[in-house]
Amino acid sequence: MYQQDFDPAGSLGLSALVAFLPLLTLLILLGGFRMKAHWAGLVSLLVALAGAVFVYDMPVPQALDAGLLGSGVSVLIILWLTFNAIWIYNMTVHTGHFEVLRRSFASVSEDRRIQAIIIAFCFGALLEALAGGGSPIAICAVMLGVIGFDPLKAAAMALVANTAPVAFGGLGNPITVLATTTGLPAEDLGAMAGRQTPLLAMLVPFILVFMADGRRGLREAWAGALIGGVSFGVAQFVFANYVDYKLCDIFAALVAAAALILYSRFFLNSKSVGTTKAPAGQAHPDGESSEGGAAGGVTADGGAAVAVTATAEVVDTRRQQFLAFAPYAVIIAVFTLAQIPAIKDLLAEGTVVFAWPGLDIVSPSGEAVATNYTLNWASATGTLLMLSGLITAAVLRIGPAQAARIYVNTMRQFGWAIFTILCVFALSYVMNLSGQISTLGVWLAGAGGFFAFLSPIVGWFGVTITGTDAGSNALFGGLQAEVAQQLGAHPVLFGAANTSGGVMAKMISPQSLAVGTAAVGLVGAEGTLFRRVFGWSVLLLLLLCGIVYLQSTPVLDWMVVS
């Protein structure tokens, strides 16, 4: 048996420094040395193992076994999900229907910056609401590449856009998990998060426009960014507070998309502002010539996508457009049906929970630490996506043999990204089960009233190492509630701050970076991609820290759910 010790060095500050080393190593190797994510993840895992064994006195077999548990968890909640999401996309590429989808998005607006908001912000939020995981990053990165953005820029924009819906992604799963770890009502936590993240979601379209076209983009496309951001934020607030947090992102995405479509149809296109077909000699938003740019992404065979030239002259039939949108309509239908109580209960019967062999861990107080593995093979998001893929294959008339070949090529396309995800999940579980994560949390709690400012940072670190907002809430949700009780603060405020802060780290987590680079055919460029999005992550995090701190004071305490 291993008993955790949150202060093994005899000094909480020194213990926190040891616990922080794996995270610091990961950030420096990715951002400073631009090391490939799989090697950075492996080195950081070794640092975490060294700290667990030599400082925290965790037995070597249990430390290694903790890493195996983490890798096993990643197979179900990340790899299984992402493979199936990209498989669906690759089938649409194979049949040519993805080009129809691209032209449909392009027909909404001639301004490629507005197209980027609709694809990455609105459509990505819808995918995040339904499936979560890495699916919106992967699919939207490829779609942005197809409309002409540089592959690396496309991946960066998809990552930044994915911050807006994450707190309520997967039909509100992060909030649901947070409620179980804090013992607080899920409705209150969802409402509180709905009074934090919408304020930042309103800024995301402006960031996307700036990434696409710099200051010129802000000057020319600010109105579209404002309409998209405000409509999304208001809808997210309303549904989180007055309807159902589980439906929050679905309707926010649809409302924002509808607002942008109306704006483009009745104002923007009629004014011919910032069109995709730029004037002679004028560059596209990402610096390409106005004669057509290369589309990033990967083909169904796993290779780099070939250059795509704008084909505005092509007119698609209604049947072609129906088939292009059919896969995503299938996903919506499958996930909606899966939420019907009778079906949900039936799927839940396939869940198997068992204690992971070889792990016997207790907390400093002597309570057993959960080391269970939940094999929810029937209700898992990846399984529902697999079912959606099978239906999609039938709708698009793809034979079983061809669908299987596309699936195999989809797995090959990820390559080293698979190893990265396995390593980083192993890292998170070694840090958590050895007690390193709790050490960091206890150390931060010593900040007293200023912890309100630091509270989102705890969630930010949680997502950095776990890759999911739900994972961060599972790690730190209980800690946030406990610290709030010790300080006499609002536990709902700190709990929601954990999930809201984690949102800002989604774009820099190694799992997200690995999915993004794999999707656009640039595996190994994770360090470069990290540098492109890290500044945005920190900027949004600091803004949120300020908001949460003010919500803990008389200035904005009227916003706190009572």
WORAQUI-V358235 format. One record per residue. N is the residue number from 1. OMEGA is omega in degrees with one decimal (* if undefined). NEAR is the number of other ideal C-beta (glycine too) atoms within 8 Angstrom. D_CENTER is the distance of its C-alpha to the mean C-alpha in Angstrom with 1 decimal. Layout:
N|OMEGA|NEAR|D_CENTER  N|OMEGA|NEAR|D_CENTER
This chain:
1|176.9|5|35.5  2|176.6|10|33.3  3|-178.0|9|33.2  4|175.0|14|30.5  5|-175.8|9|31.8  6|177.0|11|29.6  7|-175.4|10|32.2  8|-177.9|11|33.6  9|-178.5|8|34.9  10|175.8|6|37.0  11|-175.1|7|35.3  12|178.6|11|32.0  13|179.6|7|31.3  14|177.1|9|32.1  15|178.6|16|30.2  16|178.3|11|27.1  17|177.2|8|27.6  18|-178.7|13|27.8  19|-177.9|13|24.6  20|-174.7|9|22.8  21|178.8|10|24.2  22|179.0|16|21.6  23|178.4|11|18.7  24|177.8|8|21.1  25|-179.2|12|22.0  26|-178.1|16|18.5  27|-178.4|10|18.0  28|-178.3|9|21.5  29|179.6|14|21.5  30|-174.4|16|18.3  31|-176.7|11|19.2  32|-176.4|7|23.0  33|-179.8|8|24.2  34|178.7|9|21.5  35|177.5|10|21.8  36|-170.6|9|20.0  37|-177.1|17|17.0  38|177.6|12|18.8  39|177.8|9|21.8  40|178.0|16|20.0  41|180.0|15|18.2  42|179.8|10|21.7  43|179.8|11|23.6  44|176.1|16|21.3  45|178.5|15|21.7  46|177.4|8|25.4  47|178.4|11|25.5  48|177.9|14|23.9  49|178.9|12|26.4  50|178.9|8|29.2  51|-179.6|15|28.4  52|-174.7|15|28.2  53|-170.8|12|31.5  54|179.6|5|33.6  55|-178.0|10|32.6  56|176.7|12|31.3  57|175.9|8|33.9  58|179.9|12|31.6  59|-177.3|8|33.6  60|-179.8|7|32.5  61|-179.3|7|32.2  62|177.5|14|29.9  63|178.5|14|27.7  64|-179.5|9|27.3  65|176.6|12|26.9  66|176.8|18|24.1  67|177.7|14|22.3  68|177.5|10|23.2  69|178.9|14|21.7  70|178.8|14|18.3  71|178.9|12|18.5  72|177.9|10|19.7  73|-177.2|11|16.8  74|-179.3|14|14.3  75|-175.8|10|16.5  76|-170.7|13|16.0  77|178.9|12|12.4  78|-173.6|15|10.8  79|-179.0|11|13.7  80|178.8|13|15.4  81|-173.8|17|12.6  82|177.8|15|11.7  83|-176.1|13|15.4  84|177.6|13|16.2  85|-179.6|16|13.8  86|175.6|14|15.1  87|178.4|12|18.5  88|178.1|14|18.6  89|-177.5|13|17.8  90|176.2|14|20.4  91|177.5|17|23.0  92|175.5|14|22.8  93|-178.1|10|23.4  94|-177.2|10|26.3  95|-179.1|10|28.0  96|-177.5|7|27.5  97|177.9|13|25.8  98|176.6|12|22.7  99|177.2|10|25.3  100|178.6|13|26.4  101|178.6|12|22.9  102|-179.3|11|22.7  103|178.0|12|26.1  104|176.5|12|25.3  105|-179.1|13|22.5  106|-178.3|13|24.9  107|179.2|5|27.7  108|-179.1|12|25.9  109|175.8|12|26.5  110|-179.3|11|28.2  111|-176.3|14|26.2  112|176.5|14|23.4  113|175.6|16|21.6  114|175.8|15|21.6  115|-179.3|14|20.5  116|178.7|16|17.4  117|-178.6|16|16.6  118|-177.2|15|17.3  119|-172.1|14|15.3  120|-174.0|14|12.1  121|-175.2|17|12.2  122|-178.9|15|14.0  123|177.5|15|13.6  124|178.5|17|9.9  125|177.8|17|9.8  126|177.7|15|12.2  127|178.6|15|10.4  128|-179.8|16|7.4  129|-175.4|15|10.4  130|-171.7|12|12.2  131|-176.8|15|10.4  132|-179.2|14|6.7  133|-178.8|13|5.9  134|-174.1|13|6.0  135|-179.5|15|8.4  136|178.5|17|7.6  137|-176.6|16|7.1  138|-175.0|17|10.2  139|-177.9|14|12.2  140|177.0|17|11.9  141|179.3|19|12.6  142|-178.9|16|15.7  143|177.0|15|16.7  144|176.8|16|16.8  145|-177.9|16|18.8  146|179.4|14|21.1  147|169.0|15|22.1  148|179.4|15|23.2  149|174.9|16|20.7  150|-175.2|12|20.9  151|-178.2|13|18.5  152|177.0|13|17.2  153|178.4|13|17.0  154|179.1|16|15.2  155|-180.0|17|12.4  156|179.7|13|12.4  157|178.0|17|12.4  158|179.2|18|9.6  159|-179.8|17|7.4  160|-179.2|15|9.2  161|-176.1|15|9.1  162|179.5|17|5.5  163|-172.0|14|6.5  164|-173.1|13|9.1  165|-166.8|16|8.2  166|-176.8|14|5.7  167|-179.1|13|9.1  168|-177.3|18|10.6  169|179.5|14|8.3  170|-178.6|13|10.2  171|174.5|10|13.3  172|-175.6|15|13.0  173|178.6|10|12.5  174|179.2|18|11.3  175|178.7|16|14.4  176|178.1|11|16.5  177|-179.8|12|15.9  178|179.3|17|16.6  179|-179.0|12|19.8  180|-177.1|7|21.0  181|-179.3|11|20.7  182|-176.0|13|22.3  183|-179.8|6|24.8  184|179.8|12|24.1  185|-179.6|6|24.0  186|-179.0|12|20.6  187|179.1|7|21.9  188|179.2|10|22.7  189|178.3|17|19.4  190|179.1|14|17.6  191|-179.5|12|20.3  192|176.0|14|19.9  193|177.2|16|16.2  194|174.3|16|17.3  195|178.3|15|19.7  196|-173.6|15|17.3  197|178.9|13|14.0  198|179.5|14|16.0  199|178.8|10|18.1  200|177.9|15|15.3  201|178.7|15|13.8  202|-178.6|11|17.3  203|-173.1|11|17.1  204|178.2|14|14.1  205|177.4|15|16.4  206|177.8|12|19.0  207|179.1|10|16.8  208|178.8|17|16.1  209|178.5|17|19.8  210|178.1|11|20.7  211|-177.4|9|18.7  212|-170.4|14|20.3  213|175.7|13|23.8  214|-177.8|6|24.3  215|178.1|6|26.8  216|178.7|7|28.4  217|178.9|14|25.3  218|179.6|13|25.2  219|-171.5|7|28.9  220|-173.5|10|28.9  221|-176.8|15|25.6  222|-177.6|10|25.2  223|177.6|8|26.3  224|178.0|18|23.7  225|179.7|14|20.9  226|-179.2|10|22.7  227|180.0|11|23.1  228|-177.6|16|19.5  229|-177.3|15|18.2  230|-179.4|9|21.0  231|178.1|13|21.0  232|-177.3|20|17.3  233|-179.9|13|17.7  234|179.4|10|21.0  235|178.9|12|19.9  236|178.8|17|16.9  237|-176.3|11|19.6  238|-177.0|9|22.2  239|179.3|15|20.4  240|-174.1|15|18.9  241|-170.6|9|22.4  242|-178.5|4|24.8  243|-178.6|9|23.6  244|-177.7|7|20.8  245|-179.8|15|17.4  246|-179.4|9|16.3  247|-171.4|11|17.2  248|-174.4|17|15.9  249|179.6|14|13.1  250|-176.4|10|15.3  251|176.6|11|18.2  252|179.4|16|16.6  253|-178.7|15|15.2  254|179.1|10|18.7  255|-179.9|12|20.6  256|179.1|16|19.1  257|179.5|12|19.6  258|179.9|9|23.1  259|179.5|11|23.9  260|178.3|18|23.0  261|178.0|10|25.0  262|178.7|8|28.0  263|-178.2|12|27.8  264|-176.5|14|27.8  265|-170.8|9|30.5  266|179.7|6|32.9  267|-170.4|8|32.5  268|-177.4|15|30.6  269|180.0|9|32.0  270|178.8|6|35.4  271|-180.0|6|35.3  272|-179.1|6|34.1  273|172.1|8|31.9  274|-175.4|12|29.7  275|176.7|8|30.1  276|176.9|12|28.6  277|-173.6|7|32.1  278|175.9|8|32.8  279|-177.5|5|36.4  280|178.0|4|38.4  281|-179.2|4|37.5  282|-176.7|6|34.3  283|171.6|8|31.1  284|-179.4|12|27.9  285|-178.6|10|25.1  286|171.8|11|23.9  287|-179.6|6|27.5  288|179.3|11|28.5  289|-177.7|7|31.9  290|179.1|12|32.5  291|-179.8|3|33.8  292|-176.2|10|30.4  293|177.7|11|27.7  294|178.2|10|26.0  295|177.5|12|23.0  296|176.5|17|20.3  297|-177.5|16|18.8  298|177.5|13|20.4  299|178.9|11|23.0  300|178.3|10|23.4  301|176.1|5|25.4  302|-179.8|9|22.7  303|179.4|7|24.5  304|-178.9|7|23.7  305|179.7|14|23.9  306|-179.5|7|27.2  307|-179.6|7|27.9  308|178.9|11|27.8  309|179.9|5|30.3  310|-177.1|9|29.9  311|-176.5|7|31.8  312|-176.9|7|32.3  313|-177.2|4|35.7  314|177.5|6|34.2  315|-178.4|4|34.5  316|177.5|9|32.6  317|178.7|6|34.2  318|178.4|5|32.8  319|178.1|6|32.6  320|178.6|10|30.5  321|177.9|11|28.1  322|-179.1|8|28.0  323|179.2|12|27.2  324|-179.3|13|24.5  325|-176.0|10|22.6  326|-178.7|12|23.7  327|-177.5|15|20.9  328|172.5|9|18.4  329|177.2|8|21.1  330|179.7|12|21.6  331|179.5|14|18.0  332|-178.6|10|18.4  333|-178.6|8|21.8  334|-177.5|12|21.0  335|176.3|12|18.2  336|178.4|8|20.6  337|-178.3|8|23.5  338|179.3|11|21.6  339|175.3|9|21.5  340|-173.2|8|25.3  341|-177.8|5|26.8  342|179.3|6|29.2  343|179.5|10|26.8  344|178.9|11|24.1  345|179.2|8|26.9  346|178.7|7|28.1  347|-178.6|10|24.8  348|178.9|10|24.6  349|178.4|7|28.0  350|-178.4|9|26.6  351|177.6|11|24.6  352|179.0|8|26.2  353|179.2|7|25.7  354|178.4|7|27.7  355|179.6|7|28.2  356|-175.5|12|27.0  357|174.6|5|30.3  358|-178.5|7|31.5  359|178.3|12|29.6  360|-170.7|8|31.8  361|176.0|13|30.3  362|179.0|11|31.3  363|177.8|10|30.3  364|-180.0|8|32.8  365|178.3|4|34.3  366|178.3|6|34.9  367|-179.0|6|32.4  368|177.1|6|30.8  369|-177.7|9|27.2  370|176.1|4|25.2  371|-178.1|11|24.7  372|173.3|8|24.3  373|-179.4|10|22.4  374|179.1|7|21.3  375|179.1|9|21.9  376|-171.4|11|20.9  377|-177.3|10|21.6  378|-175.0|10|22.6  379|-178.5|12|20.0  380|178.7|12|16.9  381|179.4|11|14.2  382|178.9|15|15.1  383|177.3|11|18.7  384|175.9|13|18.3  385|175.8|15|16.7  386|177.1|10|19.7  387|177.4|9|22.0  388|178.8|14|20.6  389|178.0|13|21.1  390|177.3|9|24.7  391|178.2|10|25.4  392|178.9|15|24.1  393|178.9|12|26.3  394|-179.5|8|29.2  395|-178.6|10|28.6  396|177.3|13|28.4  397|174.2|6|31.4  398|-178.4|12|29.9  399|-179.3|7|32.1  400|-178.0|6|31.0  401|-179.6|6|32.0  402|177.7|9|30.2  403|178.6|13|27.0  404|179.1|8|27.3  405|178.0|8|27.9  406|179.9|14|24.8  407|179.1|10|22.8  408|179.2|8|24.4  409|176.7|12|23.8  410|178.5|14|20.1  411|178.7|9|20.0  412|-175.7|8|22.2  413|-177.0|11|19.9  414|174.5|13|17.4  415|-176.4|8|20.2  416|178.5|12|19.5  417|177.8|14|15.7  418|179.7|10|16.6  419|178.9|10|18.6  420|-178.0|16|16.0  421|177.9|15|13.7  422|-178.2|11|16.9  423|-174.9|15|18.0  424|175.0|18|15.1  425|174.8|16|14.9  426|177.3|14|18.7  427|-176.4|17|18.5  428|-178.6|15|16.6  429|175.3|13|19.1  430|-179.9|17|22.1  431|-177.4|14|21.2  432|-174.6|11|20.7  433|176.3|15|23.8  434|-179.7|14|26.0  435|-177.1|12|25.5  436|179.1|16|24.0  437|-179.5|14|21.0  438|176.8|11|23.5  439|178.8|15|25.7  440|-180.0|13|23.2  441|179.8|12|22.7  442|179.3|12|26.5  443|179.2|11|27.2  444|-179.2|11|25.0  445|179.2|11|26.6  446|-178.1|7|29.9  447|179.0|9|29.1  448|-177.4|6|30.6  449|179.9|8|30.0  450|178.5|8|27.9  451|177.2|14|25.3  452|177.1|15|24.1  453|-176.6|10|22.9  454|-174.9|11|21.5  455|177.8|17|19.8  456|-179.7|15|16.4  457|176.6|11|16.7  458|177.4|16|17.0  459|178.3|20|13.6  460|177.4|14|12.3  461|179.9|12|14.0  462|179.6|17|12.9  463|178.4|18|9.2  464|-175.6|12|10.7  465|-179.4|15|12.7  466|-179.9|13|11.0  467|-178.6|15|7.5  468|176.9|13|6.7  469|177.3|15|7.8  470|177.9|11|10.4  471|177.5|12|11.6  472|178.5|18|12.1  473|177.1|18|14.0  474|-179.1|9|16.0  475|-167.0|12|17.0  476|-177.7|13|17.9  477|179.4|14|18.3  478|178.5|8|22.0  479|-179.5|13|22.7  480|-179.6|17|21.6  481|-179.7|15|24.0  482|179.1|9|26.7  483|179.4|14|26.7  484|179.0|13|26.9  485|179.1|8|29.8  486|-176.8|7|31.5  487|-176.7|9|31.2  488|-178.7|4|32.2  489|-179.6|12|29.1  490|180.0|10|27.0  491|178.4|12|24.9  492|179.4|12|22.8  493|-178.0|17|22.1  494|178.0|16|21.0  495|178.5|17|19.0  496|179.1|14|17.0  497|178.6|16|16.7  498|-178.9|19|15.0  499|179.1|18|12.1  500|177.8|15|12.3  501|178.7|18|12.5  502|178.9|18|9.6  503|-174.3|15|7.5  504|179.9|15|9.2  505|-177.4|17|8.5  506|-175.7|15|4.8  507|-177.7|13|6.7  508|179.8|12|9.4  509|-177.7|14|8.6  510|178.2|16|11.0  511|179.9|15|9.1  512|178.5|15|6.6  513|-179.6|16|10.0  514|178.8|17|11.9  515|-178.6|13|10.1  516|-179.4|17|10.5  517|178.5|16|14.1  518|-177.3|14|15.0  519|-177.9|16|14.2  520|175.2|16|16.5  521|-177.9|13|19.1  522|178.3|10|18.8  523|-176.9|11|18.2  524|-179.0|8|19.6  525|-176.6|9|18.5  526|179.8|15|15.5  527|177.8|15|17.7  528|178.8|9|18.5  529|177.3|16|15.0  530|-178.7|13|14.2  531|-178.6|9|17.3  532|-174.2|9|16.3  533|-174.9|13|13.2  534|-179.2|10|14.4  535|178.3|6|16.9  536|179.4|10|14.6  537|-178.5|14|12.4  538|-179.7|8|15.8  539|179.8|8|17.3  540|178.6|12|14.9  541|-178.9|14|15.0  542|176.4|8|18.8  543|179.0|10|19.1  544|177.8|15|17.4  545|178.2|14|19.7  546|179.6|9|22.6  547|-178.5|11|21.8  548|178.8|17|21.5  549|178.9|11|24.6  550|176.6|9|26.5  551|177.6|14|25.5  552|-179.5|12|27.2  553|178.9|9|30.3  554|-178.2|3|32.8  555|-177.2|5|31.3  556|-177.8|9|28.3  557|175.5|10|29.0  558|178.6|4|29.9  559|-174.8|6|26.2  560|177.8|13|25.7  561|-176.9|9|25.8  562|*|2|29.2
